[in-house]
């Protein structure tokens, strides 16, 4: 009995000691609200960043508009990577950020299809072969707004064939599943390793839509993590971070993007 009590006492002391150690050395974690077009690029950025630091990162994906609404409602995010400048500017105006929006990339719009033998082009949007065209909700997703601008530019008038996704992620599901024969998505998606060999796509001439300037902000959340959030922002804006974004088809906003579509 004495021996048993001694062992139990040692176990209790060890558990208490372990608890004290874990509380005094909590794991640092950044929570990053990320526009859906950045899903694969953000994974690559974090893989490179986490290899250099002891920071863990969690990604929350969604449309820029919905993420903005969550932030305003008190969602505990440390950084926000939007697909435009409008939403970060609105968050700054409402006092949710500690810095002005910083443009980290310029996105590119593409038309994508999984349908075999379908010629992927803007002309095909009005073809009898196409009855469902996917795009993100223009009210909450900047890439959806860009797609809407393209449709207006080419005088597209088959509104009943449009299928709206809540974000680029849902649009991608529509295209990959074949629920939509064609769909507008981000170039970063079709260049990502999981998607690079799937279907056919064509770049949409950027003269048909307003530049997709994507901005980020550090959010007013956990003050203990603000410095870490700033460091990650600096990494994304660094030469290494920008090189990663370029691999996913993003253009440095200080350079001039191409103006003609290129078929793949």
N, C-alpha and C positions, 0 to 999 in steps of 0.2 A: 504493500500500500504506500509506503514511504517513497519507494523508488518511483512508483507510478505518479505520485503527486509531484515529485521532482522533475520528471520528464515533462508532465503537463505544464508545469511552471516555466520550464525552459522554452517550450513551444509558444506559450503565451507571450513571453518576453520577446521572442524572435518575431512574432507577428506584429507586436507593437512597434518594435524597432523598424521593421520593414515599412510599416504604415507611415512612421515619422519620416523615413528617408524618401518615400514616394511623394509625400506632401511637400517636403522641402525642396524637391527637385522635380517639379511637374514638367511633363513633356510640352514643349512649345508647339503650338499649332496655329497656322494661319487658315482662316476660312475665307475662301475666295469665290465671290459671286461672279459667274462667268457666262457671257452671252454664248448661246449654243453653237454659233459658228466657230468658236474658239476651242471646242471640246478637245480635238486631237492635238492642236498646237499647244494648248495649255498642258496637256499630259507631257509633251516633250519638254516644255519649259521647266516644269516641276521636276522631271527626272534629272535634268541637268543641274537645277538649283539645289535639290535635296542632296545630290552627290557632293556638294561643296559645303553644306551647312548641316546643323543638327535640328533643322526645322521640319516638322511634319506639316503637310498642307492638305486641306480638304476642299474639293471643288463642288460648288452648287451651280448646276446648269439650269438655264431657262432663257426665255426671251428677255430682252433688255427691259421692256416695259414691266413685265411681271416681277422681275428681280428688283426694279426700282420701287414698285409697290410694297414688296416685302421689306425692303430696307426702311422705308418710311414707317412701316408698322412695327419696327424695332427688331428685325431679324439681325442676329449677332454676326454680321459679316465684317471682315477686316479690310477687304479690297473689293472693288467692283470694276470688272472689265466689260465695258459696254460695246455694242456694235455701232454706236454713233456717239455724237457729242451732246445731243439734246438731253438725254437722261442724266448723264453726269452733271451737266450744267444745272439742271433742275434740282438735283440733290445738293449741289453747292449752295444754290440760292436758298434752300430750306434749312441750311446749317448742318447737313448730315456728313459733310466731308471736312477734312483738315487741310486740303490743298485744292488748287484749281485743277480742272480736268486737263490731263496730258494726253495728247494723241500719240498712240503707240504703234499704229499700223493703219494702212488703207486696204480695205477688203475688196475682193473681186467677185463679181456675180457670174455664175455659169448656168447653162441649161443642161440637164442630165437625164439619161434614160437607161432603163434596163431591158427595154424591148429590143429583141434581135431584129436586124434588118430594117430598123426604123432610122431614117436619115435625121440626125439631130440638128435642127436649125430653127430659127425663129419662124421661118415660113411654114414649118410643120405644125405650128400651134393652131393653124386654121385648117389643117388637113382632116379628112374623114377618118384617118387612121387613129387620130388622137381624140379621145372623148373625156379625159380627165387630166388636168394640168395642176400640179401642186405648187403652192407658194405659201410662205409664212404670213401670218396675220399682219397686214400693213399697220394696224393700229398699235401693235406692241413690239414688232420685230423689224428693225431697220432693213434687213435683207428682203423682207416681204414688201416694204415700202419701195425699195429699189426695183423689185420685180413689177410692182404695180406701175411704176413710172415707165418701164420698158413697154408694157402692154399698151399704155396710153400713147406712147411714141409711135408704135406700129399700127395704131388704130384697131386693136383687137376688140372684137365685139361679141365673142361667145362666152359671156359671163357665166352662163349656167354650167360650163365645163370646168370652172375653177374650183379647186379643193384647197381649203385653208388649213394649215397646221398651226398649232399654238407657238411653235418655234421651228428653227431650222432642223432640229433633231426629229421632230414629227414629220416634217416634209421629207426628210431622208427616208424615214420608214415607209411613207407612201410610195416613194420612187423604188426603193429596194424590193418591196413586196409586190410591185406591179399594180398597186391600186391606182397609181397615176402613170400614164405612159410617158409623160414628160414632167419635169419639175425644175424650179429655180432654187439653187442652193449656193453655198459659198465655195469658192475655189479651194479653200483650205480642206474641205471635206473630201473632194475627189482626188486630192493629192496626198491624203493621209494614207499610211501603210495599210490599214484595214480595208480601204475603199479604192485604192489606186488601180486595181485591175478589174473593177466591177463596172459594167456598162460602158456607155459612150457619152461624152460630154463635149460641149463647145463653150468657149468663153463668150460672154456677151459684151459687145463693144461698149466701153464705158462712156461713150458719147450719148448713150441712151438713158443714162441715169446719173443722178447727182453723186459725186464722190462719197464713198462710204468711209468717212474718217472715224476711226474707232478710238475712243478715249477711256482712260482709267482714272480712278480716284481712290485715295486712301480714306476709309470711312471712320467716322467718329464712333468707335465701338469700345474696344478694350485698350486703354491707354498703355498698358504694359506691352501690347503687341504693335503699337504704332511704329516704333523704330524698325521692327522686323518687317512690317508691311512696306515701309519706305525702302528698305534694302531690296526687297523683291521687285518693287517698282523700278529701282535703279538697274537691277539685273535685266529686266525685260527691255529697258531702253538702251542697254549696253550693246556693244558690237556683237557679243556672243548671243544675247537674246534676240537681236534683230536678225542675225543669221539663221536662227531657228525659225523665226516667223517667215523669212523669205523662202525657206524650204516648203512651207505650206501655202505658198502663193500670195502671201501678203506683201504689199509694197510699202517701202519706207515712204511716209508722206512727203518727204523732202525731194523725192525723185519723181520722175514723170512716168506713169504707167502706160502700157500699150493701149491703142485706141481701136484695134480691130480684133474681132473674134478669131480664135484659132481652134480648128477642129481636132479632136482626139478620138 
